Amino acid sequence: MSKTKTIIKNGSVVGAGNKEIAIIDSRIAEVADKIEAGAEDRIIDASGLTIAPAFVDVHVHLREPGFGYKERIETGTMAAARGGYTTVCPMPNLNPVPDSVENLKVQQDIIDRDAKIEVLPYAAITIGRKGEELVDIASLVGKVCAFSDDGSGVQHDSMMERAMSEAVKYDQLIAAHCEVEELLFGGYIHDGEYAREHGHRGICSKSEWEQVRRDIEIAERLGCRYHVCHISTKETVELIRQAKARGVKVTCETGPHYLIFTDMDLQEDARWKMNPPLRSVEDRAALIEGIKDGTIDMIATDHAPHSIEEKSRGLKDSAMGIVGLETAFAAMNTHLVKTGVITLERLVELMSINPRKVFRIEGGINPGDRADIVLLNTEREWRVDSSKFFSLGKITMFDGREMVGDVAMTIHRGEVVYENNNK
């Protein structure tokens, strides 16, 4: 007895041209020029749309447990689906911190109950993310996507060495927020021209790249898989480029905002405040070169929702972080693809294919792959209106801006989890 299929027709697969895709039981069953449909089969008409493997964001903050007034796993994963994502990896700055099997279970229970897409949590590197005591990595293997103290850099060289030594034993990935705290000097935006002109305290670039340099040295010596979160400086790009040339197992991500804006775009408004901060024109140029030459492996949003009250205190006193899941593809398509900086195929590599490879997440557009698929309208023009976001977080510098390109449909495990009625 034949099984009912879902068939995507009339679309163009990124890198392969016009193809039809059949899905059975959450898997891609067939990719061909023409697939015959039965009377009971479900047809998705992708006319005028581009078909790609759905996006993966390895750096989000879903805020549960502990901070559900900022975001919930339900709302965050709805926002992700709207942005074309079917897998997100939430960071461990939570309460309780996922630093043990018991504490991780608190988060996992909410994921199991409320998530609309796949959520693969991180575990912390150190107990309480305090940098003083290593978590029991062995007990968490298979339950998390990687280990990170995101929001805090691991300050002590010996602790990072111990963490990487344990990670190597179990072939685990260490993902680092790199920040030397003694170099911050109370800064809250980039230590550059805007800070000097407007009397703000700056965060120097060395606070990032100095810890990246240290971590690369340890990872190279131990053979650890090492991933650098949200890179923002030209020095970091060059350190990673050189390390890759030497064969170090290092990967990295940057965010859409670092590829579009610089510190000279700043306004006296917390929509422009995040950590790391928007850097200089030279830093942005280096990041763009890094995504063009393969030094930068992926784009991750660092989706970091806060309450309106927490973001209403100006540049100095507001919380750091902006939301990004619902605008990432459109922003990158508008500012990088439509301007000829990179191709759409390269953008899909950065947002889908590479994060799957590095974090070992299944999916693709081949028979047998899990049917996690996004349909993209690369030409749709629209204006960002954060009041319509699924996310509880509404703070983004893209609010009110015109975009080209949008997500028409997101399919997770063969089921439609988001459809844009304006596609």
BATOR-308301 format. One record per residue (C-alpha): residue in one letter; x, y, z. Coordinates in steps of 0.2 Angstrom, whole numbers, plus 5000, padded with zeros to 4 digits. Each point is the difference from the previous one (the first is absolute). Layout:
! BATOR-308301
@rest: A	px: X	py: Y	pz: Z
...
//
This chain:
! BATOR-308301
@rest: M	px: 5000	py: 5000	pz: 5000
@rest: S	px: 5007	py: 5017	pz: 4995
@rest: K	px: 5003	py: 5013	pz: 5013
@rest: T	px: 4993	py: 5018	pz: 4998
@rest: K	px: 5013	py: 5012	pz: 4994
@rest: T	px: 5003	py: 5018	pz: 5002
@rest: I	px: 5007	py: 5007	pz: 4983
@rest: I	px: 5008	py: 5017	pz: 4998
@rest: K	px: 4997	py: 5005	pz: 4982
@rest: N	px: 5005	py: 5015	pz: 4989
@rest: G	px: 5014	py: 5006	pz: 5010
@rest: S	px: 5019	py: 5002	pz: 4997
@rest: V	px: 5012	py: 4991	pz: 5012
@rest: V	px: 5015	py: 5010	pz: 5005
@rest: G	px: 5015	py: 4994	pz: 4990
@rest: A	px: 4990	py: 4988	pz: 4990
@rest: G	px: 4987	py: 5009	pz: 4990
@rest: N	px: 4982	py: 4995	pz: 4997
@rest: K	px: 4996	py: 4984	pz: 5010
@rest: E	px: 4985	py: 4992	pz: 5009
@rest: I	px: 5002	py: 4992	pz: 5017
@rest: A	px: 4990	py: 4986	pz: 5008
@rest: I	px: 4998	py: 4998	pz: 5018
@rest: I	px: 4995	py: 4985	pz: 5009
@rest: D	px: 5000	py: 4997	pz: 5019
@rest: S	px: 5010	py: 5015	pz: 5004
@rest: R	px: 5014	py: 4996	pz: 4988
@rest: I	px: 5004	py: 5005	pz: 4982
@rest: A	px: 4995	py: 4985	pz: 4989
@rest: E	px: 5004	py: 5006	pz: 4983
@rest: V	px: 5008	py: 5015	pz: 4991
@rest: A	px: 4996	py: 5000	pz: 4981
@rest: D	px: 4996	py: 5011	pz: 4985
@rest: K	px: 4982	py: 4993	pz: 5001
@rest: I	px: 4991	py: 4990	pz: 5014
@rest: E	px: 4983	py: 4993	pz: 4996
@rest: A	px: 4987	py: 5004	pz: 5013
@rest: G	px: 4986	py: 4988	pz: 5006
@rest: A	px: 4983	py: 5005	pz: 5004
@rest: E	px: 5003	py: 5001	pz: 5019
@rest: D	px: 5017	py: 5009	pz: 4999
@rest: R	px: 5002	py: 5017	pz: 5007
@rest: I	px: 5007	py: 5013	pz: 4988
@rest: I	px: 5010	py: 5015	pz: 5005
@rest: D	px: 5001	py: 5013	pz: 4985
@rest: A	px: 5017	py: 5008	pz: 5001
@rest: S	px: 4998	py: 5011	pz: 4985
@rest: G	px: 5012	py: 5014	pz: 5000
@rest: L	px: 5008	py: 4994	pz: 5016
@rest: T	px: 5017	py: 4993	pz: 5004
@rest: I	px: 5002	py: 4984	pz: 5009
@rest: A	px: 5014	py: 4998	pz: 5013
@rest: P	px: 5004	py: 4989	pz: 5015
@rest: A	px: 4993	py: 5009	pz: 5015
@rest: F	px: 5011	py: 5012	pz: 5010
@rest: V	px: 5009	py: 4996	pz: 5016
@rest: D	px: 5004	py: 5013	pz: 5013
@rest: V	px: 5014	py: 4994	pz: 5012
@rest: H	px: 4999	py: 5015	pz: 5011
@rest: V	px: 4983	py: 5005	pz: 5007
@rest: H	px: 4993	py: 5005	pz: 5017
@rest: L	px: 4983	py: 4993	pz: 5004
@rest: R	px: 5001	py: 5006	pz: 5018
@rest: E	px: 4991	py: 4985	pz: 5008
@rest: P	px: 5001	py: 4994	pz: 5013
@rest: G	px: 5003	py: 5015	pz: 5011
@rest: F	px: 4996	py: 5016	pz: 4990
@rest: G	px: 4983	py: 4996	pz: 4991
@rest: Y	px: 4995	py: 5018	pz: 5000
@rest: K	px: 5014	py: 5003	pz: 4987
@rest: E	px: 4996	py: 4985	pz: 4989
@rest: R	px: 4992	py: 4983	pz: 5001
@rest: I	px: 5005	py: 4984	pz: 4991
@rest: E	px: 4983	py: 5000	pz: 4991
@rest: T	px: 5001	py: 5018	pz: 4994
@rest: G	px: 5019	py: 4999	pz: 4996
@rest: T	px: 4997	py: 4984	pz: 4989
@rest: M	px: 4985	py: 5008	pz: 4992
@rest: A	px: 5011	py: 5015	pz: 4995
@rest: A	px: 5014	py: 4988	pz: 4994
@rest: A	px: 4987	py: 4991	pz: 4989
@rest: R	px: 4995	py: 5017	pz: 4993
@rest: G	px: 5018	py: 5003	pz: 4996
@rest: G	px: 5002	py: 4984	pz: 4990
@rest: Y	px: 5009	py: 4990	pz: 5014
@rest: T	px: 4996	py: 4982	pz: 5005
@rest: T	px: 5014	py: 4998	pz: 5013
@rest: V	px: 5006	py: 5012	pz: 5013
@rest: C	px: 5013	py: 4999	pz: 5014
@rest: P	px: 4996	py: 5010	pz: 5016
@rest: M	px: 5014	py: 5006	pz: 5011
@rest: P	px: 5002	py: 4995	pz: 5018
@rest: N	px: 4998	py: 5017	pz: 5009
@rest: L	px: 4984	py: 4994	pz: 5008
@rest: N	px: 4994	py: 4996	pz: 5018
@rest: P	px: 5004	py: 4987	pz: 5004
@rest: V	px: 5015	py: 5000	pz: 4989
@rest: P	px: 5001	py: 4983	pz: 4990
@rest: D	px: 5016	py: 4995	pz: 5009
@rest: S	px: 4994	py: 4982	pz: 5005
@rest: V	px: 4988	py: 4987	pz: 4994
@rest: E	px: 4987	py: 5005	pz: 5013
@rest: N	px: 5001	py: 5019	pz: 4995
@rest: L	px: 5000	py: 4996	pz: 4982
@rest: K	px: 4984	py: 4990	pz: 5002
@rest: V	px: 4991	py: 5015	pz: 5006
@rest: Q	px: 5003	py: 5008	pz: 4983
@rest: Q	px: 4997	py: 4984	pz: 4990
@rest: D	px: 4983	py: 4998	pz: 5008
@rest: I	px: 4995	py: 5017	pz: 4994
@rest: I	px: 5007	py: 4996	pz: 4983
@rest: D	px: 4991	py: 4984	pz: 4998
@rest: R	px: 4984	py: 5008	pz: 5005
@rest: D	px: 5000	py: 5017	pz: 4991
@rest: A	px: 5013	py: 5000	pz: 4985
@rest: K	px: 4993	py: 5002	pz: 4983
@rest: I	px: 5016	py: 4994	pz: 4991
@rest: E	px: 5016	py: 4991	pz: 5006
@rest: V	px: 5009	py: 5007	pz: 5015
@rest: L	px: 5017	py: 4994	pz: 5004
@rest: P	px: 5006	py: 5008	pz: 5016
@rest: Y	px: 5018	py: 5004	pz: 5006
@rest: A	px: 5007	py: 4995	pz: 5016
@rest: A	px: 5011	py: 5012	pz: 5010
@rest: I	px: 5019	py: 4997	pz: 5000
@rest: T	px: 5001	py: 5005	pz: 5019
@rest: I	px: 4988	py: 4998	pz: 5015
@rest: G	px: 4989	py: 5015	pz: 5000
@rest: R	px: 5010	py: 5007	pz: 4986
@rest: K	px: 5011	py: 5007	pz: 5014
@rest: G	px: 5016	py: 4994	pz: 4992
@rest: E	px: 5006	py: 4991	pz: 5016
@rest: E	px: 4995	py: 4982	pz: 4998
@rest: L	px: 4998	py: 4989	pz: 4985
@rest: V	px: 4984	py: 4992	pz: 4996
@rest: D	px: 4999	py: 4981	pz: 4999
@rest: I	px: 5002	py: 4999	pz: 4981
@rest: A	px: 4998	py: 4981	pz: 4999
@rest: S	px: 4983	py: 5000	pz: 5008
@rest: L	px: 4993	py: 5013	pz: 4987
@rest: V	px: 5007	py: 4992	pz: 4984
@rest: G	px: 4986	py: 4996	pz: 4988
@rest: K	px: 4988	py: 5012	pz: 5009
@rest: V	px: 5007	py: 5017	pz: 4993
@rest: C	px: 5006	py: 5007	pz: 4984
@rest: A	px: 5016	py: 5007	pz: 5008
@rest: F	px: 5007	py: 5008	pz: 5016
@rest: S	px: 5001	py: 5019	pz: 5002
@rest: D	px: 5000	py: 5013	pz: 5014
@rest: D	px: 4992	py: 5013	pz: 4988
@rest: G	px: 4998	py: 5017	pz: 5007
@rest: S	px: 5016	py: 4997	pz: 5009
@rest: G	px: 5018	py: 4996	pz: 4994
@rest: V	px: 5009	py: 4986	pz: 5009
@rest: Q	px: 5013	py: 5012	pz: 5009
@rest: H	px: 5013	py: 4987	pz: 5006
@rest: D	px: 5011	py: 4992	pz: 4988
@rest: S	px: 5001	py: 4984	pz: 5011
@rest: M	px: 4981	py: 4998	pz: 5000
@rest: M	px: 4999	py: 5001	pz: 4981
@rest: E	px: 5014	py: 4988	pz: 4998
@rest: R	px: 4991	py: 4988	pz: 5012
@rest: A	px: 4984	py: 5002	pz: 4990
@rest: M	px: 5008	py: 4997	pz: 4984
@rest: S	px: 5009	py: 4985	pz: 5007
@rest: E	px: 4984	py: 4992	pz: 5005
@rest: A	px: 4991	py: 5005	pz: 4984
@rest: V	px: 5013	py: 4991	pz: 4990
@rest: K	px: 4997	py: 4984	pz: 5009
@rest: Y	px: 4982	py: 5000	pz: 4994
@rest: D	px: 5002	py: 5009	pz: 4984
@rest: Q	px: 4989	py: 5014	pz: 5006
@rest: L	px: 5000	py: 5018	pz: 4994
@rest: I	px: 5005	py: 5015	pz: 5010
@rest: A	px: 4991	py: 5016	pz: 4995
@rest: A	px: 5008	py: 5015	pz: 5008
@rest: H	px: 4994	py: 5018	pz: 5003
@rest: C	px: 5017	py: 5008	pz: 5000
@rest: E	px: 5002	py: 5015	pz: 5011
@rest: V	px: 5014	py: 5005	pz: 5012
@rest: E	px: 4991	py: 5008	pz: 5014
@rest: E	px: 5015	py: 5010	pz: 5006
@rest: L	px: 5001	py: 5009	pz: 4984
@rest: L	px: 4982	py: 5006	pz: 5000
@rest: F	px: 5002	py: 5015	pz: 5011
@rest: G	px: 4981	py: 5003	pz: 5002
@rest: G	px: 4998	py: 5001	pz: 4981
@rest: Y	px: 4983	py: 4997	pz: 4992
@rest: I	px: 5003	py: 5005	pz: 4981
@rest: H	px: 5015	py: 4999	pz: 4989
@rest: D	px: 5015	py: 5009	pz: 5005
@rest: G	px: 5000	py: 5011	pz: 4984
@rest: E	px: 4995	py: 5016	pz: 4992
@rest: Y	px: 4982	py: 5001	pz: 5006
@rest: A	px: 5005	py: 4996	pz: 5018
@rest: R	px: 5013	py: 5014	pz: 5000
@rest: E	px: 4988	py: 5013	pz: 4991
@rest: H	px: 4986	py: 4996	pz: 5012
@rest: G	px: 5009	py: 4997	pz: 5016
@rest: H	px: 4996	py: 4982	pz: 5002
@rest: R	px: 5011	py: 4986	pz: 5008
@rest: G	px: 5007	py: 4989	pz: 4987
@rest: I	px: 5003	py: 4981	pz: 4999
@rest: C	px: 5017	py: 4997	pz: 4991
@rest: S	px: 5002	py: 4987	pz: 4987
@rest: K	px: 5014	py: 4992	pz: 5009
@rest: S	px: 4988	py: 4994	pz: 5014
@rest: E	px: 4993	py: 4988	pz: 4986
@rest: W	px: 5015	py: 4995	pz: 4990
@rest: E	px: 5012	py: 4997	pz: 5014
@rest: Q	px: 4989	py: 4986	pz: 5007
@rest: V	px: 4997	py: 4993	pz: 4983
@rest: R	px: 5019	py: 4999	pz: 4998
@rest: R	px: 5002	py: 4991	pz: 5017
@rest: D	px: 4986	py: 4988	pz: 4996
@rest: I	px: 5007	py: 4996	pz: 4982
@rest: E	px: 5017	py: 4996	pz: 5008
@rest: I	px: 4992	py: 4988	pz: 5012
@rest: A	px: 4989	py: 4992	pz: 4987
@rest: E	px: 5014	py: 4998	pz: 4988
@rest: R	px: 5011	py: 4991	pz: 5014
@rest: L	px: 4986	py: 4989	pz: 5006
@rest: G	px: 4991	py: 4996	pz: 4983
@rest: C	px: 4984	py: 5007	pz: 5007
@rest: R	px: 4985	py: 5005	pz: 4989
@rest: Y	px: 4998	py: 5018	pz: 5004
@rest: H	px: 4987	py: 5013	pz: 4994
@rest: V	px: 5001	py: 5018	pz: 5002
@rest: C	px: 4983	py: 5009	pz: 5004
@rest: H	px: 4995	py: 5017	pz: 4992
@rest: I	px: 5017	py: 5006	pz: 4993
@rest: S	px: 5001	py: 5019	pz: 4997
@rest: T	px: 5018	py: 5005	pz: 4997
@rest: K	px: 5012	py: 5000	pz: 4986
@rest: E	px: 5013	py: 4993	pz: 5011
@rest: T	px: 4989	py: 4985	pz: 5005
@rest: V	px: 4997	py: 4996	pz: 4981
@rest: E	px: 5018	py: 5000	pz: 4997
@rest: L	px: 5004	py: 4989	pz: 5015
@rest: I	px: 4987	py: 4987	pz: 4994
@rest: R	px: 5006	py: 5001	pz: 4982
@rest: Q	px: 5018	py: 4996	pz: 5005
@rest: A	px: 4994	py: 4986	pz: 5012
@rest: K	px: 4990	py: 4992	pz: 4987
@rest: A	px: 5015	py: 5000	pz: 4988
@rest: R	px: 5010	py: 4991	pz: 5013
@rest: G	px: 4986	py: 4987	pz: 5002
@rest: V	px: 4993	py: 5005	pz: 5017
@rest: K	px: 4982	py: 4993	pz: 5002
@rest: V	px: 4993	py: 5018	pz: 5002
@rest: T	px: 4984	py: 5007	pz: 4993
@rest: C	px: 4991	py: 5016	pz: 5003
@rest: E	px: 4984	py: 5010	pz: 4998
@rest: T	px: 4995	py: 5018	pz: 4998
@rest: G	px: 4983	py: 5009	pz: 5001
@rest: P	px: 4991	py: 5009	pz: 4986
@rest: H	px: 5001	py: 5017	pz: 5009
@rest: Y	px: 5020	py: 4999	pz: 5000
@rest: L	px: 4999	py: 4998	pz: 4981
@rest: I	px: 4989	py: 5015	pz: 4997
@rest: F	px: 5003	py: 5013	pz: 5013
@rest: T	px: 5015	py: 5008	pz: 5008
@rest: D	px: 5002	py: 5011	pz: 5016
@rest: M	px: 4998	py: 5016	pz: 4989
@rest: D	px: 4982	py: 4994	pz: 4997
@rest: L	px: 4996	py: 5001	pz: 5019
@rest: Q	px: 4987	py: 5011	pz: 5007
@rest: E	px: 4996	py: 5004	pz: 5018
@rest: D	px: 4988	py: 4985	pz: 5001
@rest: A	px: 5002	py: 4983	pz: 5007
@rest: R	px: 4994	py: 4992	pz: 4984
@rest: W	px: 5019	py: 5002	pz: 4996
@rest: K	px: 5007	py: 4992	pz: 5015
@rest: M	px: 5006	py: 4982	pz: 5000
@rest: N	px: 5015	py: 4990	pz: 5006
@rest: P	px: 5012	py: 5000	pz: 4991
@rest: P	px: 4996	py: 5017	pz: 4994
@rest: L	px: 4999	py: 5006	pz: 4982
@rest: R	px: 5018	py: 5004	pz: 4995
@rest: S	px: 5009	py: 5011	pz: 4987
@rest: V	px: 4999	py: 5001	pz: 4981
@rest: E	px: 5016	py: 4990	pz: 4999
@rest: D	px: 4993	py: 4986	pz: 5011
@rest: R	px: 4984	py: 4999	pz: 4990
@rest: A	px: 5011	py: 4999	pz: 4984
@rest: A	px: 5010	py: 4986	pz: 5008
@rest: L	px: 4985	py: 4990	pz: 5005
@rest: I	px: 4993	py: 5001	pz: 4982
@rest: E	px: 5016	py: 4994	pz: 4993
@rest: G	px: 4999	py: 4986	pz: 5013
@rest: I	px: 4983	py: 4994	pz: 4994
@rest: K	px: 5006	py: 5001	pz: 4982
@rest: D	px: 5016	py: 4990	pz: 5002
@rest: G	px: 4993	py: 4987	pz: 5012
@rest: T	px: 5009	py: 5006	pz: 5015
@rest: I	px: 4983	py: 5003	pz: 5008
@rest: D	px: 4990	py: 4984	pz: 5000
@rest: M	px: 4982	py: 5006	pz: 5004
@rest: I	px: 4988	py: 5014	pz: 5004
@rest: A	px: 4991	py: 4999	pz: 5017
@rest: T	px: 4988	py: 5013	pz: 5007
@rest: D	px: 5005	py: 5001	pz: 5018
@rest: H	px: 4981	py: 5003	pz: 5002
@rest: A	px: 5000	py: 5008	pz: 5018
@rest: P	px: 4983	py: 5006	pz: 5005
@rest: H	px: 4997	py: 5012	pz: 5015
@rest: S	px: 4985	py: 5009	pz: 5006
@rest: I	px: 4996	py: 5017	pz: 4994
@rest: E	px: 5004	py: 5007	pz: 5017
@rest: E	px: 5017	py: 4992	pz: 5000
@rest: K	px: 5004	py: 5008	pz: 4983
@rest: S	px: 4993	py: 5017	pz: 5004
@rest: R	px: 5015	py: 5007	pz: 5010
@rest: G	px: 5011	py: 5007	pz: 4986
@rest: L	px: 5016	py: 4993	pz: 4994
@rest: K	px: 5009	py: 5001	pz: 5016
@rest: D	px: 4988	py: 4991	pz: 5012
@rest: S	px: 4989	py: 4989	pz: 4989
@rest: A	px: 5002	py: 4981	pz: 4999
@rest: M	px: 5011	py: 4994	pz: 4986
@rest: G	px: 4992	py: 4990	pz: 4986
@rest: I	px: 4988	py: 5001	pz: 4985
@rest: V	px: 4988	py: 4988	pz: 4992
@rest: G	px: 5004	py: 4992	pz: 4983
@rest: L	px: 4991	py: 4984	pz: 4995
@rest: E	px: 4986	py: 5008	pz: 4990
@rest: T	px: 5011	py: 5012	pz: 4990
@rest: A	px: 5017	py: 4990	pz: 4997
@rest: F	px: 4996	py: 4993	pz: 4983
@rest: A	px: 4992	py: 5016	pz: 4993
@rest: A	px: 5014	py: 5011	pz: 5007
@rest: M	px: 5014	py: 4989	pz: 4992
@rest: N	px: 4991	py: 4998	pz: 4984
@rest: T	px: 4997	py: 5019	pz: 4999
@rest: H	px: 5018	py: 5006	pz: 5005
@rest: L	px: 5011	py: 4986	pz: 4994
@rest: V	px: 4991	py: 4990	pz: 4986
@rest: K	px: 4991	py: 5014	pz: 4991
@rest: T	px: 5016	py: 5010	pz: 5000
@rest: G	px: 5010	py: 4987	pz: 4993
@rest: V	px: 5012	py: 4997	pz: 5015
@rest: I	px: 4995	py: 4981	pz: 5001
@rest: T	px: 4989	py: 4989	pz: 4990
@rest: L	px: 4984	py: 4992	pz: 5007
@rest: E	px: 5008	py: 4983	pz: 5000
@rest: R	px: 5014	py: 5007	pz: 5011
@rest: L	px: 4987	py: 5008	pz: 5012
@rest: V	px: 4991	py: 4983	pz: 5001
@rest: E	px: 5017	py: 4992	pz: 5004
@rest: L	px: 5003	py: 5013	pz: 5014
@rest: M	px: 4982	py: 4998	pz: 5007
@rest: S	px: 4996	py: 4982	pz: 4998
@rest: I	px: 5013	py: 4988	pz: 4993
@rest: N	px: 5016	py: 5005	pz: 5010
@rest: P	px: 4991	py: 5001	pz: 5017
@rest: R	px: 4993	py: 4982	pz: 4997
@rest: K	px: 5018	py: 4994	pz: 4996
@rest: V	px: 5009	py: 5008	pz: 5015
@rest: F	px: 4986	py: 4996	pz: 5012
@rest: R	px: 4996	py: 4983	pz: 4993
@rest: I	px: 4982	py: 5004	pz: 4997
@rest: E	px: 4991	py: 4990	pz: 4986
@rest: G	px: 4991	py: 5007	pz: 4985
@rest: G	px: 5002	py: 5004	pz: 4982
@rest: I	px: 4992	py: 4999	pz: 4983
@rest: N	px: 5004	py: 4982	pz: 4996
@rest: P	px: 4990	py: 4984	pz: 5001
@rest: G	px: 5000	py: 4993	pz: 5017
@rest: D	px: 5003	py: 5017	pz: 5008
@rest: R	px: 4989	py: 5006	pz: 5014
@rest: A	px: 4987	py: 5011	pz: 4991
@rest: D	px: 5005	py: 5017	pz: 5008
@rest: I	px: 4997	py: 5012	pz: 4986
@rest: V	px: 4997	py: 5019	pz: 4997
@rest: L	px: 4992	py: 5008	pz: 4985
@rest: L	px: 5007	py: 5017	pz: 4997
@rest: N	px: 4992	py: 5015	pz: 4990
@rest: T	px: 5017	py: 5008	pz: 4996
@rest: E	px: 4991	py: 5015	pz: 4992
@rest: R	px: 4986	py: 5005	pz: 5012
@rest: E	px: 5001	py: 5017	pz: 5006
@rest: W	px: 4994	py: 5004	pz: 5018
@rest: R	px: 5003	py: 5011	pz: 5014
@rest: V	px: 5005	py: 4994	pz: 5017
@rest: D	px: 4987	py: 5003	pz: 5014
@rest: S	px: 5006	py: 4993	pz: 5017
@rest: S	px: 4982	py: 5001	pz: 5007
@rest: K	px: 4996	py: 4985	pz: 4989
@rest: F	px: 5014	py: 4989	pz: 5006
@rest: F	px: 4996	py: 4984	pz: 5008
@rest: S	px: 5015	py: 5003	pz: 5011
@rest: L	px: 4996	py: 5008	pz: 5017
@rest: G	px: 5015	py: 5011	pz: 4996
@rest: K	px: 4997	py: 5015	pz: 4989
@rest: I	px: 5017	py: 5009	pz: 5000
@rest: T	px: 5009	py: 5000	pz: 4983
@rest: M	px: 5008	py: 5013	pz: 4990
@rest: F	px: 4991	py: 4993	pz: 4985
@rest: D	px: 4983	py: 5007	pz: 5006
@rest: G	px: 4992	py: 5010	pz: 4986
@rest: R	px: 5013	py: 4996	pz: 4987
@rest: E	px: 4996	py: 4993	pz: 4983
@rest: M	px: 5006	py: 4983	pz: 4996
@rest: V	px: 5001	py: 4989	pz: 4984
@rest: G	px: 4997	py: 4982	pz: 5003
@rest: D	px: 4989	py: 4990	pz: 5012
@rest: V	px: 4996	py: 4983	pz: 5006
@rest: A	px: 4984	py: 4993	pz: 4992
@rest: M	px: 4999	py: 4983	pz: 5009
@rest: T	px: 5010	py: 4990	pz: 5012
@rest: I	px: 4998	py: 4981	pz: 5001
@rest: H	px: 5007	py: 4990	pz: 5015
@rest: R	px: 5000	py: 4981	pz: 4999
@rest: G	px: 4988	py: 5001	pz: 4985
@rest: E	px: 4987	py: 5011	pz: 5009
@rest: V	px: 4997	py: 5018	pz: 4996
@rest: V	px: 5004	py: 5010	pz: 5016
@rest: Y	px: 4999	py: 5017	pz: 4992
@rest: E	px: 4992	py: 5007	pz: 4985
@rest: N	px: 5001	py: 5019	pz: 4994
@rest: N	px: 4983	py: 5005	pz: 4994
@rest: N	px: 5008	py: 5014	pz: 4991
@rest: K	px: 5012	py: 4989	pz: 4990
//
